Amino acid sequence: MNYINILIGILSIFAGIMLIKYYQKLKSENKTGGLSFKIQTGGIGAIIIGIGLILRELF
């Protein structure tokens, strides 16, 4: 088991959650889409990548 990949996965999940929270803040300030939607999609992608890294190392 490679603990570095698990740590990177946890950090990726944390970064994804922070991006989504930043998106929610941006969305409440100005009601437009565009870049803020891309930020949310990037956050979801980071969470999925983090979960994938952790699952790959555990199984």
PQR file of N, CA, C, O and H, with PARSE charges and radii, in Angstrom:
ATOM      1  N   MET A   1       0.851  -1.168   0.000 -0.4000 1.5000
ATOM      2  CA  MET A   1       0.000   0.000   0.000 -0.0000 2.0000
ATOM      3  C   MET A   1       0.902   1.238   0.000  0.5500 1.7000
ATOM      4  O   MET A   1       1.831   1.353   0.799 -0.5500 1.4000
ATOM      5  N   ASN A   2       0.605   2.138  -0.898 -0.4000 1.5000
ATOM      6  CA  ASN A   2       1.395   3.351  -1.038 -0.0000 2.0000
ATOM      7  C   ASN A   2       0.669   4.492  -0.328  0.5500 1.7000
ATOM      8  O   ASN A   2      -0.382   4.953  -0.774 -0.5500 1.4000
ATOM      9  H   ASN A   2      -0.150   2.045  -1.547  0.4000 1.0000
ATOM     10  N   TYR A   3       1.245   4.931   0.774 -0.4000 1.5000
ATOM     11  CA  TYR A   3       0.588   5.959   1.578 -0.0000 2.0000
ATOM     12  C   TYR A   3       0.619   7.332   0.920  0.5500 1.7000
ATOM     13  O   TYR A   3      -0.211   8.185   1.233 -0.5500 1.4000
ATOM     14  H   TYR A   3       2.099   4.556   1.136  0.4000 1.0000
ATOM     15  N   ILE A   4       1.557   7.553   0.020 -0.4000 1.5000
ATOM     16  CA  ILE A   4       1.622   8.841  -0.675 -0.0000 2.0000
ATOM     17  C   ILE A   4       0.388   9.021  -1.560  0.5500 1.7000
ATOM     18  O   ILE A   4      -0.183  10.111  -1.606 -0.5500 1.4000
ATOM     19  H   ILE A   4       2.231   6.859  -0.234  0.4000 1.0000
ATOM     20  N   ASN A   5      -0.028   7.971  -2.258 -0.4000 1.5000
ATOM     21  CA  ASN A   5      -1.227   8.070  -3.099 -0.0000 2.0000
ATOM     22  C   ASN A   5      -2.483   8.303  -2.265  0.5500 1.7000
ATOM     23  O   ASN A   5      -3.380   9.035  -2.684 -0.5500 1.4000
ATOM     24  H   ASN A   5       0.435   7.086  -2.221  0.4000 1.0000
ATOM     25  N   ILE A   6      -2.550   7.690  -1.097 -0.4000 1.5000
ATOM     26  CA  ILE A   6      -3.699   7.917  -0.218 -0.0000 2.0000
ATOM     27  C   ILE A   6      -3.708   9.361   0.264  0.5500 1.7000
ATOM     28  O   ILE A   6      -4.765   9.988   0.322 -0.5500 1.4000
ATOM     29  H   ILE A   6      -1.821   7.096  -0.756  0.4000 1.0000
ATOM     30  N   LEU A   7      -2.545   9.892   0.610 -0.4000 1.5000
ATOM     31  CA  LEU A   7      -2.448  11.284   1.042 -0.0000 2.0000
ATOM     32  C   LEU A   7      -2.826  12.238  -0.088  0.5500 1.7000
ATOM     33  O   LEU A   7      -3.530  13.222   0.140 -0.5500 1.4000
ATOM     34  H   LEU A   7      -1.685   9.383   0.563  0.4000 1.0000
ATOM     35  N   ILE A   8      -2.366  11.955  -1.293 -0.4000 1.5000
ATOM     36  CA  ILE A   8      -2.726  12.781  -2.449 -0.0000 2.0000
ATOM     37  C   ILE A   8      -4.235  12.709  -2.698  0.5500 1.7000
ATOM     38  O   ILE A   8      -4.853  13.716  -3.041 -0.5500 1.4000
ATOM     39  H   ILE A   8      -1.795  11.156  -1.478  0.4000 1.0000
ATOM     40  N   GLY A   9      -4.824  11.536  -2.530 -0.4000 1.5000
ATOM     41  CA  GLY A   9      -6.270  11.389  -2.690 -0.0000 2.0000
ATOM     42  C   GLY A   9      -7.046  12.210  -1.678  0.5500 1.7000
ATOM     43  O   GLY A   9      -8.035  12.857  -2.025 -0.5500 1.4000
ATOM     44  H   GLY A   9      -4.322  10.717  -2.252  0.4000 1.0000
ATOM     45  N   ILE A  10      -6.604  12.188  -0.432 -0.4000 1.5000
ATOM     46  CA  ILE A  10      -7.274  12.972   0.608 -0.0000 2.0000
ATOM     47  C   ILE A  10      -7.135  14.463   0.321  0.5500 1.7000
ATOM     48  O   ILE A  10      -8.098  15.214   0.471 -0.5500 1.4000
ATOM     49  H   ILE A  10      -5.801  11.663  -0.150  0.4000 1.0000
ATOM     50  N   LEU A  11      -5.944  14.896  -0.090 -0.4000 1.5000
ATOM     51  CA  LEU A  11      -5.741  16.305  -0.427 -0.0000 2.0000
ATOM     52  C   LEU A  11      -6.575  16.717  -1.634  0.5500 1.7000
ATOM     53  O   LEU A  11      -7.075  17.841  -1.695 -0.5500 1.4000
ATOM     54  H   LEU A  11      -5.162  14.285  -0.212  0.4000 1.0000
ATOM     55  N   SER A  12      -6.725  15.811  -2.590 -0.4000 1.5000
ATOM     56  CA  SER A  12      -7.540  16.103  -3.767 -0.0000 2.0000
ATOM     57  C   SER A  12      -9.013  16.252  -3.390  0.5500 1.7000
ATOM     58  O   SER A  12      -9.696  17.144  -3.895 -0.5500 1.4000
ATOM     59  H   SER A  12      -6.319  14.898  -2.541  0.4000 1.0000
ATOM     60  N   ILE A  13      -9.499  15.397  -2.517 -0.4000 1.5000
ATOM     61  CA  ILE A  13     -10.880  15.509  -2.046 -0.0000 2.0000
ATOM     62  C   ILE A  13     -11.069  16.829  -1.299  0.5500 1.7000
ATOM     63  O   ILE A  13     -12.072  17.516  -1.492 -0.5500 1.4000
ATOM     64  H   ILE A  13      -8.945  14.673  -2.106  0.4000 1.0000
ATOM     65  N   PHE A  14     -10.109  17.180  -0.449 -0.4000 1.5000
ATOM     66  CA  PHE A  14     -10.188  18.439   0.292 -0.0000 2.0000
ATOM     67  C   PHE A  14     -10.196  19.634  -0.658  0.5500 1.7000
ATOM     68  O   PHE A  14     -10.969  20.573  -0.470 -0.5500 1.4000
ATOM     69  H   PHE A  14      -9.295  16.622  -0.291  0.4000 1.0000
ATOM     70  N   ALA A  15      -9.333  19.600  -1.682 -0.4000 1.5000
ATOM     71  CA  ALA A  15      -9.290  20.696  -2.659 -0.0000 2.0000
ATOM     72  C   ALA A  15     -10.602  20.787  -3.434  0.5500 1.7000
ATOM     73  O   ALA A  15     -11.076  21.887  -3.715 -0.5500 1.4000
ATOM     74  H   ALA A  15      -8.704  18.838  -1.835  0.4000 1.0000
ATOM     75  N   GLY A  16     -11.189  19.651  -3.780 -0.4000 1.5000
ATOM     76  CA  GLY A  16     -12.470  19.652  -4.481 -0.0000 2.0000
ATOM     77  C   GLY A  16     -13.582  20.256  -3.652  0.5500 1.7000
ATOM     78  O   GLY A  16     -14.411  21.008  -4.165 -0.5500 1.4000
ATOM     79  H   GLY A  16     -10.804  18.757  -3.551  0.4000 1.0000
ATOM     80  N   ILE A  17     -13.603  19.927  -2.370 -0.4000 1.5000
ATOM     81  CA  ILE A  17     -14.622  20.491  -1.483 -0.0000 2.0000
ATOM     82  C   ILE A  17     -14.436  21.997  -1.352  0.5500 1.7000
ATOM     83  O   ILE A  17     -15.411  22.749  -1.347 -0.5500 1.4000
ATOM     84  H   ILE A  17     -12.931  19.316  -1.953  0.4000 1.0000
ATOM     85  N   MET A  18     -13.182  22.439  -1.245 -0.4000 1.5000
ATOM     86  CA  MET A  18     -12.921  23.875  -1.141 -0.0000 2.0000
ATOM     87  C   MET A  18     -13.318  24.602  -2.425  0.5500 1.7000
ATOM     88  O   MET A  18     -13.828  25.721  -2.363 -0.5500 1.4000
ATOM     89  H   MET A  18     -12.390  21.829  -1.249  0.4000 1.0000
ATOM     90  N   LEU A  19     -13.095  23.989  -3.583 -0.4000 1.5000
ATOM     91  CA  LEU A  19     -13.504  24.611  -4.841 -0.0000 2.0000
ATOM     92  C   LEU A  19     -15.023  24.750  -4.929  0.5500 1.7000
ATOM     93  O   LEU A  19     -15.532  25.769  -5.395 -0.5500 1.4000
ATOM     94  H   LEU A  19     -12.681  23.080  -3.634  0.4000 1.0000
ATOM     95  N   ILE A  20     -15.737  23.731  -4.482 -0.4000 1.5000
ATOM     96  CA  ILE A  20     -17.200  23.799  -4.524 -0.0000 2.0000
ATOM     97  C   ILE A  20     -17.712  24.869  -3.562  0.5500 1.7000
ATOM     98  O   ILE A  20     -18.653  25.594  -3.886 -0.5500 1.4000
ATOM     99  H   ILE A  20     -15.324  22.903  -4.103  0.4000 1.0000
ATOM    100  N   LYS A  21     -17.096  24.973  -2.375 -0.4000 1.5000
ATOM    101  CA  LYS A  21     -17.495  26.034  -1.446 -0.0000 2.0000
ATOM    102  C   LYS A  21     -17.205  27.403  -2.039  0.5500 1.7000
ATOM    103  O   LYS A  21     -17.998  28.329  -1.870 -0.5500 1.4000
ATOM    104  H   LYS A  21     -16.332  24.384  -2.112  0.4000 1.0000
ATOM    105  N   TYR A  22     -16.070  27.547  -2.736 -0.4000 1.5000
ATOM    106  CA  TYR A  22     -15.732  28.808  -3.395 -0.0000 2.0000
ATOM    107  C   TYR A  22     -16.748  29.115  -4.487  0.5500 1.7000
ATOM    108  O   TYR A  22     -17.129  30.270  -4.674 -0.5500 1.4000
ATOM    109  H   TYR A  22     -15.425  26.795  -2.873  0.4000 1.0000
ATOM    110  N   TYR A  23     -17.185  28.095  -5.202 -0.4000 1.5000
ATOM    111  CA  TYR A  23     -18.212  28.268  -6.237 -0.0000 2.0000
ATOM    112  C   TYR A  23     -19.509  28.781  -5.631  0.5500 1.7000
ATOM    113  O   TYR A  23     -20.144  29.676  -6.188 -0.5500 1.4000
ATOM    114  H   TYR A  23     -16.875  27.156  -5.050  0.4000 1.0000
ATOM    115  N   GLN A  24     -19.904  28.222  -4.500 -0.4000 1.5000
ATOM    116  CA  GLN A  24     -21.143  28.663  -3.862 -0.0000 2.0000
ATOM    117  C   GLN A  24     -21.048  30.128  -3.447  0.5500 1.7000
ATOM    118  O   GLN A  24     -22.017  30.876  -3.574 -0.5500 1.4000
ATOM    119  H   GLN A  24     -19.388  27.495  -4.047  0.4000 1.0000
ATOM    120  N   LYS A  25     -19.879  30.535  -2.950 -0.4000 1.5000
ATOM    121  CA  LYS A  25     -19.676  31.933  -2.574 -0.0000 2.0000
ATOM    122  C   LYS A  25     -19.736  32.829  -3.806  0.5500 1.7000
ATOM    123  O   LYS A  25     -20.351  33.895  -3.771 -0.5500 1.4000
ATOM    124  H   LYS A  25     -19.092  29.927  -2.847  0.4000 1.0000
ATOM    125  N   LEU A  26     -19.103  32.401  -4.890 -0.4000 1.5000
ATOM    126  CA  LEU A  26     -19.084  33.181  -6.124 -0.0000 2.0000
ATOM    127  C   LEU A  26     -20.486  33.285  -6.716  0.5500 1.7000
ATOM    128  O   LEU A  26     -20.870  34.326  -7.248 -0.5500 1.4000
ATOM    129  H   LEU A  26     -18.603  31.535  -4.919  0.4000 1.0000
ATOM    130  N   LYS A  27     -21.238  32.202  -6.618 -0.4000 1.5000
ATOM    131  CA  LYS A  27     -22.593  32.177  -7.172 -0.0000 2.0000
ATOM    132  C   LYS A  27     -23.519  33.115  -6.402  0.5500 1.7000
ATOM    133  O   LYS A  27     -24.399  33.741  -6.993 -0.5500 1.4000
ATOM    134  H   LYS A  27     -20.926  31.356  -6.186  0.4000 1.0000
ATOM    135  N   SER A  28     -23.326  33.214  -5.087 -0.4000 1.5000
ATOM    136  CA  SER A  28     -24.194  34.090  -4.304 -0.0000 2.0000
ATOM    137  C   SER A  28     -23.872  35.565  -4.544  0.5500 1.7000
ATOM    138  O   SER A  28     -24.754  36.416  -4.429 -0.5500 1.4000
ATOM    139  H   SER A  28     -22.611  32.705  -4.607  0.4000 1.0000
ATOM    140  N   GLU A  29     -22.604  35.879  -4.881 -0.4000 1.5000
ATOM    141  CA  GLU A  29     -22.226  37.271  -5.123 -0.0000 2.0000
ATOM    142  C   GLU A  29     -22.744  37.771  -6.467  0.5500 1.7000
ATOM    143  O   GLU A  29     -23.370  38.829  -6.537 -0.5500 1.4000
ATOM    144  H   GLU A  29     -21.887  35.188  -4.975  0.4000 1.0000
ATOM    145  N   ASN A  30     -22.490  37.025  -7.521 -0.4000 1.5000
ATOM    146  CA  ASN A  30     -23.009  37.411  -8.839 -0.0000 2.0000
ATOM    147  C   ASN A  30     -23.755  36.221  -9.421  0.5500 1.7000
ATOM    148  O   ASN A  30     -23.273  35.089  -9.362 -0.5500 1.4000
ATOM    149  H   ASN A  30     -21.982  36.166  -7.465  0.4000 1.0000
ATOM    150  N   LYS A  31     -24.877  36.464  -9.958 -0.4000 1.5000
ATOM    151  CA  LYS A  31     -25.800  35.394 -10.367 -0.0000 2.0000
ATOM    152  C   LYS A  31     -25.509  34.841 -11.762  0.5500 1.7000
ATOM    153  O   LYS A  31     -26.394  34.253 -12.384 -0.5500 1.4000
ATOM    154  H   LYS A  31     -25.268  37.383 -10.006  0.4000 1.0000
ATOM    155  N   THR A  32     -24.289  35.018 -12.262 -0.4000 1.5000
ATOM    156  CA  THR A  32     -23.976  34.541 -13.605 -0.0000 2.0000
ATOM    157  C   THR A  32     -23.271  33.195 -13.543  0.5500 1.7000
ATOM    158  O   THR A  32     -22.785  32.787 -12.488 -0.5500 1.4000
ATOM    159  H   THR A  32     -23.570  35.495 -11.756  0.4000 1.0000
ATOM    160  N   GLY A  33     -23.219  32.521 -14.662 -0.4000 1.5000
ATOM    161  CA  GLY A  33     -22.551  31.222 -14.745 -0.0000 2.0000
ATOM    162  C   GLY A  33     -21.146  31.386 -15.289  0.5500 1.7000
ATOM    163  O   GLY A  33     -20.366  32.182 -14.766 -0.5500 1.4000
ATOM    164  H   GLY A  33     -23.614  32.852 -15.519  0.4000 1.0000
ATOM    165  N   GLY A  34     -20.820  30.650 -16.322 -0.4000 1.5000
ATOM    166  CA  GLY A  34     -19.521  30.785 -16.978 -0.0000 2.0000
ATOM    167  C   GLY A  34     -18.395  30.155 -16.194  0.5500 1.7000
ATOM    168  O   GLY A  34     -18.370  28.940 -15.997 -0.5500 1.4000
ATOM    169  H   GLY A  34     -21.454  30.003 -16.747  0.4000 1.0000
ATOM    170  N   LEU A  35     -17.462  30.975 -15.745 -0.4000 1.5000
ATOM    171  CA  LEU A  35     -16.276  30.485 -15.054 -0.0000 2.0000
ATOM    172  C   LEU A  35     -16.633  29.792 -13.750  0.5500 1.7000
ATOM    173  O   LEU A  35     -16.000  28.801 -13.385 -0.5500 1.4000
ATOM    174  H   LEU A  35     -17.482  31.962 -15.905  0.4000 1.0000
ATOM    175  N   SER A  36     -17.631  30.293 -13.047 -0.4000 1.5000
ATOM    176  CA  SER A  36     -17.997  29.685 -11.772 -0.0000 2.0000
ATOM    177  C   SER A  36     -18.506  28.256 -11.970  0.5500 1.7000
ATOM    178  O   SER A  36     -18.285  27.403 -11.111 -0.5500 1.4000
ATOM    179  H   SER A  36     -18.146  31.097 -13.344  0.4000 1.0000
ATOM    180  N   PHE A  37     -19.181  27.982 -13.083 -0.4000 1.5000
ATOM    181  CA  PHE A  37     -19.625  26.617 -13.366 -0.0000 2.0000
ATOM    182  C   PHE A  37     -18.423  25.712 -13.613  0.5500 1.7000
ATOM    183  O   PHE A  37     -18.424  24.554 -13.197 -0.5500 1.4000
ATOM    184  H   PHE A  37     -19.361  28.675 -13.782  0.4000 1.0000
ATOM    185  N   LYS A  38     -17.401  26.229 -14.286 -0.4000 1.5000
ATOM    186  CA  LYS A  38     -16.192  25.441 -14.528 -0.0000 2.0000
ATOM    187  C   LYS A  38     -15.463  25.152 -13.222  0.5500 1.7000
ATOM    188  O   LYS A  38     -14.870  24.084 -13.065 -0.5500 1.4000
ATOM    189  H   LYS A  38     -17.400  27.170 -14.625  0.4000 1.0000
ATOM    190  N   ILE A  39     -15.504  26.093 -12.287 -0.4000 1.5000
ATOM    191  CA  ILE A  39     -14.888  25.871 -10.978 -0.0000 2.0000
ATOM    192  C   ILE A  39     -15.603  24.737 -10.250  0.5500 1.7000
ATOM    193  O   ILE A  39     -14.949  23.882  -9.652 -0.5500 1.4000
ATOM    194  H   ILE A  39     -15.986  26.960 -12.414  0.4000 1.0000
ATOM    195  N   GLN A  40     -16.931  24.716 -10.291 -0.4000 1.5000
ATOM    196  CA  GLN A  40     -17.684  23.652  -9.636 -0.0000 2.0000
ATOM    197  C   GLN A  40     -17.382  22.300 -10.280  0.5500 1.7000
ATOM    198  O   GLN A  40     -17.212  21.304  -9.577 -0.5500 1.4000
ATOM    199  H   GLN A  40     -17.462  25.411 -10.777  0.4000 1.0000
ATOM    200  N   THR A  41     -17.315  22.260 -11.595 -0.4000 1.5000
ATOM    201  CA  THR A  41     -17.011  21.013 -12.293 -0.0000 2.0000
ATOM    202  C   THR A  41     -15.610  20.524 -11.943  0.5500 1.7000
ATOM    203  O   THR A  41     -15.393  19.322 -11.789 -0.5500 1.4000
ATOM    204  H   THR A  41     -17.453  23.070 -12.165  0.4000 1.0000
ATOM    205  N   GLY A  42     -14.667  21.440 -11.819 -0.4000 1.5000
ATOM    206  CA  GLY A  42     -13.312  21.069 -11.403 -0.0000 2.0000
ATOM    207  C   GLY A  42     -13.290  20.505  -9.995  0.5500 1.7000
ATOM    208  O   GLY A  42     -12.531  19.579  -9.709 -0.5500 1.4000
ATOM    209  H   GLY A  42     -14.843  22.416 -11.945  0.4000 1.0000
ATOM    210  N   GLY A  43     -14.113  21.053  -9.115 -0.4000 1.5000
ATOM    211  CA  GLY A  43     -14.191  20.540  -7.748 -0.0000 2.0000
ATOM    212  C   GLY A  43     -14.757  19.135  -7.701  0.5500 1.7000
ATOM    213  O   GLY A  43     -14.264  18.287  -6.957 -0.5500 1.4000
ATOM    214  H   GLY A  43     -14.729  21.805  -9.347  0.4000 1.0000
ATOM    215  N   ILE A  44     -15.786  18.887  -8.488 -0.4000 1.5000
ATOM    216  CA  ILE A  44     -16.369  17.544  -8.549 -0.0000 2.0000
ATOM    217  C   ILE A  44     -15.356  16.560  -9.126  0.5500 1.7000
ATOM    218  O   ILE A  44     -15.235  15.433  -8.645 -0.5500 1.4000
ATOM    219  H   ILE A  44     -16.187  19.576  -9.092  0.4000 1.0000
ATOM    220  N   GLY A  45     -14.633  16.986 -10.151 -0.4000 1.5000
ATOM    221  CA  GLY A  45     -13.600  16.131 -10.739 -0.0000 2.0000
ATOM    222  C   GLY A  45     -12.494  15.804  -9.756  0.5500 1.7000
ATOM    223  O   GLY A  45     -12.014  14.670  -9.717 -0.5500 1.4000
ATOM    224  H   GLY A  45     -14.731  17.901 -10.541  0.4000 1.0000
ATOM    225  N   ALA A  46     -12.078  16.788  -8.953 -0.4000 1.5000
ATOM    226  CA  ALA A  46     -11.029  16.552  -7.957 -0.0000 2.0000
ATOM    227  C   ALA A  46     -11.492  15.552  -6.906  0.5500 1.7000
ATOM    228  O   ALA A  46     -10.707  14.717  -6.455 -0.5500 1.4000
ATOM    229  H   ALA A  46     -12.467  17.709  -8.984  0.4000 1.0000
ATOM    230  N   ILE A  47     -12.754  15.630  -6.517 -0.4000 1.5000
ATOM    231  CA  ILE A  47     -13.286  14.673  -5.541 -0.0000 2.0000
ATOM    232  C   ILE A  47     -13.299  13.265  -6.131  0.5500 1.7000
ATOM    233  O   ILE A  47     -12.929  12.307  -5.451 -0.5500 1.4000
ATOM    234  H   ILE A  47     -13.392  16.307  -6.884  0.4000 1.0000
ATOM    235  N   ILE A  48     -13.717  13.132  -7.377 -0.4000 1.5000
ATOM    236  CA  ILE A  48     -13.761  11.817  -8.024 -0.0000 2.0000
ATOM    237  C   ILE A  48     -12.354  11.243  -8.174  0.5500 1.7000
ATOM    238  O   ILE A  48     -12.144  10.054  -7.932 -0.5500 1.4000
ATOM    239  H   ILE A  48     -14.017  13.910  -7.929  0.4000 1.0000
ATOM    240  N   ILE A  49     -11.397  12.066  -8.566 -0.4000 1.5000
ATOM    241  CA  ILE A  49     -10.013  11.600  -8.697 -0.0000 2.0000
ATOM    242  C   ILE A  49      -9.470  11.160  -7.340  0.5500 1.7000
ATOM    243  O   ILE A  49      -8.796  10.135  -7.246 -0.5500 1.4000
ATOM    244  H   ILE A  49     -11.568  13.032  -8.763  0.4000 1.0000
ATOM    245  N   GLY A  50      -9.759  11.928  -6.292 -0.4000 1.5000
ATOM    246  CA  GLY A  50      -9.297  11.558  -4.953 -0.0000 2.0000
ATOM    247  C   GLY A  50      -9.878  10.239  -4.487  0.5500 1.7000
ATOM    248  O   GLY A  50      -9.166   9.409  -3.923 -0.5500 1.4000
ATOM    249  H   GLY A  50     -10.306  12.761  -6.368  0.4000 1.0000
ATOM    250  N   ILE A  51     -11.166  10.040  -4.717 -0.4000 1.5000
ATOM    251  CA  ILE A  51     -11.797   8.773  -4.331 -0.0000 2.0000
ATOM    252  C   ILE A  51     -11.194   7.621  -5.130  0.5500 1.7000
ATOM    253  O   ILE A  51     -10.955   6.541  -4.590 -0.5500 1.4000
ATOM    254  H   ILE A  51     -11.745  10.715  -5.175  0.4000 1.0000
ATOM    255  N   GLY A  52     -10.950   7.858  -6.418 -0.4000 1.5000
ATOM    256  CA  GLY A  52     -10.341   6.817  -7.252 -0.0000 2.0000
ATOM    257  C   GLY A  52      -8.952   6.433  -6.781  0.5500 1.7000
ATOM    258  O   GLY A  52      -8.611   5.250  -6.754 -0.5500 1.4000
ATOM    259  H   GLY A  52     -11.144   8.735  -6.856  0.4000 1.0000
ATOM    260  N   LEU A  53      -8.143   7.421  -6.407 -0.4000 1.5000
ATOM    261  CA  LEU A  53      -6.795   7.124  -5.902 -0.0000 2.0000
ATOM    262  C   LEU A  53      -6.849   6.305  -4.619  0.5500 1.7000
ATOM    263  O   LEU A  53      -6.098   5.344  -4.453 -0.5500 1.4000
ATOM    264  H   LEU A  53      -8.419   8.381  -6.428  0.4000 1.0000
ATOM    265  N   ILE A  54      -7.738   6.690  -3.720 -0.4000 1.5000
ATOM    266  CA  ILE A  54      -7.837   5.968  -2.451 -0.0000 2.0000
ATOM    267  C   ILE A  54      -8.331   4.546  -2.674  0.5500 1.7000
ATOM    268  O   ILE A  54      -7.787   3.608  -2.091 -0.5500 1.4000
ATOM    269  H   ILE A  54      -8.349   7.471  -3.855  0.4000 1.0000
ATOM    270  N   LEU A  55      -9.351   4.370  -3.504 -0.4000 1.5000
ATOM    271  CA  LEU A  55      -9.876   3.021  -3.754 -0.0000 2.0000
ATOM    272  C   LEU A  55      -8.853   2.139  -4.458  0.5500 1.7000
ATOM    273  O   LEU A  55      -8.768   0.944  -4.172 -0.5500 1.4000
ATOM    274  H   LEU A  55      -9.793   5.132  -3.977  0.4000 1.0000
ATOM    275  N   ARG A  56      -8.078   2.711  -5.372 -0.4000 1.5000
ATOM    276  CA  ARG A  56      -7.062   1.935  -6.074 -0.0000 2.0000
ATOM    277  C   ARG A  56      -5.990   1.426  -5.107  0.5500 1.7000
ATOM    278  O   ARG A  56      -5.480   0.318  -5.271 -0.5500 1.4000
ATOM    279  H   ARG A  56      -8.147   3.681  -5.604  0.4000 1.0000
ATOM    280  N   GLU A  57      -5.654   2.225  -4.116 -0.4000 1.5000
ATOM    281  CA  GLU A  57      -4.630   1.804  -3.165 -0.0000 2.0000
ATOM    282  C   GLU A  57      -5.162   0.816  -2.131  0.5500 1.7000
ATOM    283  O   GLU A  57      -4.412  -0.022  -1.631 -0.5500 1.4000
ATOM    284  H   GLU A  57      -6.068   3.125  -3.984  0.4000 1.0000
ATOM    285  N   LEU A  58      -6.438   0.908  -1.812 -0.4000 1.5000
ATOM    286  CA  LEU A  58      -6.984   0.017  -0.789 -0.0000 2.0000
ATOM    287  C   LEU A  58      -7.335  -1.362  -1.332  0.5500 1.7000
ATOM    288  O   LEU A  58      -7.296  -2.342  -0.588 -0.5500 1.4000
ATOM    289  H   LEU A  58      -7.048   1.589  -2.219  0.4000 1.0000
ATOM    290  N   PHE A  59      -7.678  -1.457  -2.618 -0.4000 1.5000
ATOM    291  CA  PHE A  59      -8.097  -2.747  -3.165 -0.0000 2.0000
ATOM    292  C   PHE A  59      -7.143  -3.241  -4.171  0.5500 1.7000
ATOM    293  O   PHE A  59      -7.342  -4.316  -4.735 -0.5500 1.4000
ATOM    294  H   PHE A  59      -7.709  -0.661  -3.223  0.4000 1.0000
TER
END
